[in-house]
Amino acid sequence: MKKGISLVIFLNVFFGAPPRSIPQEFYAQFTMNGQIPVKYWYHDGTYSSDRPLLYTYEEIETMKKRVLAHEVNHYGTTDPLLYQALDQFVSHIQGKKVAIMGSTVPWYEAVVLAYGGKPVTIEYNKIVSTHPDTRTMTVAEYEANPELFDAILSISSYEHDGLGRYGDPINPVGDLIAMEKPKKMLVPGGLLFLAVPVAKDLLYWNAHRNYGSVRLPMLLSGWKTLASFGFQESDFKRDQEEQPVFVLAVDETN
């Protein structure tokens, strides 16, 4: 666990639709005693486990062709930055086992395939893929049978952790806990490719967090930044978030 994080983390596992407002007993923790402003932007991204998402072979192959053409998908400013990062660190992807943390469409599975990697998707909700070069598992399935990866992609994922949007437990430091987990999932020398919204610190309940000068250093604690693409500290003064890409390794000195 990160230094300075309270050991009393939360203990309310929420079932059903996510709460529309921050539970009062956690308000101070979510706002870091008023340091993080709050705006409301509600989403319910949960769905029944008996009706999992389906990723088809044809869908993934179509996306793979788009990746090879360096097209962009939902995150139009982030994908070109990710391509730059993967071009520079391709030896950590090509022929390697790569975890994808969080997924609602198979775009980043297609990215890993296009760069010669072997994607394994880990998501709170159930996903079924018909593509033979992909694997999927729920968070619970991974925790029951953990394995190591050569690299991990987390693109616009950890900023949601702890907000309940995708069926995850409500937790004021869910994002910080999520960033601890890859340290135990990577082989020695493995890399985490991370993208989160960067701007002035802000919590959009329950959509996501924006990471500024307060929260981003906490998120990156215990990691060594090998490279960043699209990031500069002046981003902390912006109102509108962008998602730069950080290439991180476990900081063995921490």
N, C-alpha and C positions, 0 to 999 in steps of 0.2 A: 504494500500500500504506500502511496506517496506520503512524503513527510508533510506534516502540517494538516493532513486531512483527518477529520474526526473519525474515531473508530465507531462512533454511533452513526451509522449510515442509514438509515432508513429501514423502516421495516414494515412496509405496507405493500404487499403484492396486490396489484389491482387487476381484477378480472372484468371482462366486458369492455364497454366503450371507455375510452380514455376520459379523465375528468376535464370539464370545460374550463375550469379555473385551477390555479395552483392551490393544492391543499394547504389550509392556513397554517398547519403545524410545521410545514416545510418552507413557508414563504421566506423567512430570513435566510435559510440556507441557499435556496435557489437564487436569491438576489445578492448573496454575500453581504448581508446586513446593509442593503441599500446601495451597494456599489454597482450593481447590474440593473439597469432599467428594464421594465417589462412592457411589452405590447402583446395584444392578444390576436392570435391567428390560428384558429382551431382546425385540426384535421383528425380524422379517424381512419388510420391505415390498416386496421386489423381486419382479418378475415378468417373464416372457419377453417380449421385444420382438415376437415373432410372435403374441402374444395380448394386444393392447393393451386398455386400459380403453375402454369404449364409453359415451359420454354421448349420450343420445337427446334428440330434440326434445321429446318428451312429458315426459320427466323434468325437463328444464330449465324448461319452461313451468310445470309444476306447482310447482317450487321458486320460480319468479318470483312466482307468485300468493301463495305463503307469505311471501315477502319484502315484497311490497306490503302485506300484512296485518301486517307487523312481527313475524312469528313468528321463532322461533329454531331453530337446527339443533343441531349437535353442541356448539358452544361457546356454551352457554346464557347465560353472563354476558358474553361478549364481543360477541355480535351486537348487543344493544341499544346498547352503546358505539360500535360501528361505525356503526350507524344515526345516532347523534348526530353523529359525525364527518362522515359523508357529507352529512347535512342541512346542516351548517355550510359545507362546502366543495364543495357540489354543482356549482358552476360548473367545477370541475376534472374532473368526471366526465361530465356531460351532454353528449352529442354528441362525446365525446372517446375516444381510443384508450387503453385501460387494460390493463396487463399484470397477470396473476395469477401470482405466483411460488409454484409448488407447488400440486398439486391431486390429490385422490383421489376426491372427489365434486364435482359441478358447482354446489355451493351458492354460492360467491362469484362464479362466472360469472353465476348468476341474480341475485345482488345487483347486479352492475354493470349488467346488462340492465334491472333494475327502476329503476335511477337514470338510465337513458337513455344509458349508456355502451356502448362497443364492446369486449368482453373478448377478450383474447388470452392463452391459458394457456401457461405455460412450465414444463415438468416434466421431471425426469430420465427418467422412463419414458414410453412412447408412449401417447397418448390419441387416440381418434377421436371427434369430435362430429358428430352429424347435424343440429345446429341451425345454420341458415344465418347467424345473426348472431354466431357465435362462431368463433374460430380457435384451433388448438392447435399446439404445436411442442415438440420436445424441447430440452433445454439445448444439445445438440450442434448441432441445426438452427439455433437462434438464434445461437449463436456463429459459425456458418458464414455467416449472413446477418443481421447485427444491424440493428435499427431502433430508432427513438426512440418514447417513449410520453409522453402527457400526464400520466398518473398510474400508480402501481404499487400493487397490494394484495399485502401479504405477511402473511397471517393464519396464525399458528401454523406457520410454515415454516422460518425461518432457524435456529431452535433445534435443528433436526435436522441441519443441514449439517455434514459432516465425520465423522458417526458411522456412516455406511454403511447405515443402516436402509433407505433407499430406493434403494440401489445407487450412492450417491455415494461418491467416494473418501474413505478414512479420512484425516482431517486435523485436528489439534488446534485450528487456527484457521479451520476451514472456515466457521464462522458469521461471523467477522469479514471474511473475504474475500468472502463472499456479500453483506455489507452495503456493500462497496465497489462492487459491480457496478451497482446502480441509479443511482449517481451519473453513470454514463456512458450510462444507458438513458433518462434523463428529458430532455425538452425543457427549455430555460431556463424556470424558474418552475414546473416540474412538481413533484408531491408524491408522497411515499411514505406510505401508510397501513400502519402496522406494528403487529402484535400478537405478543408473545412471552410466555412464562410469567415472571412476576415474583414473587419470594419470596426467601428466603435463597439465596445462591449454592449450586448443587448440580448435579452431572452424574449423570443417570440413564443408565447405559450399557445399551443403545444407543438408548434411547427419545428423550431430549431433554435440553436444559439448562434449569435455572432461573436467571434473571438477578437478581442482587442488587447490593449496593453495589460489588462488585469488577468483575463482568463487564458489567453494563448500561452504565456509562459508556464502556467500551471498544467495545461494540456501536454506541453512538450517536455515536462520535467522527466528526467531520467533517460532522455533520448539525445543523441548527438545528430545535429543537422549536417548531413554530408553535402547537400545542395538544396536550393529552393528555386522555384521557377514562378515568376510573376509576383513575388513578395517584396515589399519594402516597408520599413517601419512607418512611413507616412500613411500607410493604409489604415493605421489605427485611428486616424482623424476623419475617415470617410464615414458618411451615413449609409451609403449603398455598399453592400457587401460584394466581394468577389471571392473566388476560391482558388488561391494559388496552390501549387503542389510542392510539398516538402518530401525530400528523400531522407529517411531517418534510419539510424542504426542504434542498437541498444548501447547506452553509455555505460561501459564496464567500470568506469571510475566512480560512478554515483552510488 
